[in-house]
Amino acid sequence: MGVIWDFIVDIWNGVIDFGSYAIENLDLVAFLILAAITILAALYVVHDKEVMHSAFYLALVFLCVGLFYFFLEAEFLGVIQMLVYVGAITILFAFSVMLTRRYIVTKEDDSDE
């Protein structure tokens, strides 16, 4: 965490030219971008009110976790993560949402009970 924090502080203070640093340490920049996408997608999973949108954001989180395995040079785990979680679990969530009936409760229905 110290390397990432030092990188952010140096960019903020103008010590490092981001263009030349990004070219030299492209893996760190790609990791930071992927981490930001993963965190934002995970927040959207919890925050979004539409269940189908949450399922697709969850698929994005699973895809990013699979890409993290590729960064760790565990390609087999990355492929399995993408096949099982992105392919199977997300489709299972999507079908379970589509095949269940949703009843919309209005305020008039609440007052009757």
Secondary structure, 3 states (H helix, E strand, C coil): CHHHHHHHHHHHHCCCCHHHHHHHCHHHHHHHHHHHHHHHHHHHHHHCCCHHHHHHHHHHHHHHHHHHHHHCCCHHHHHHHHHHHHHHHHHHHHHHHHHCCCCCCCHHHHHHC
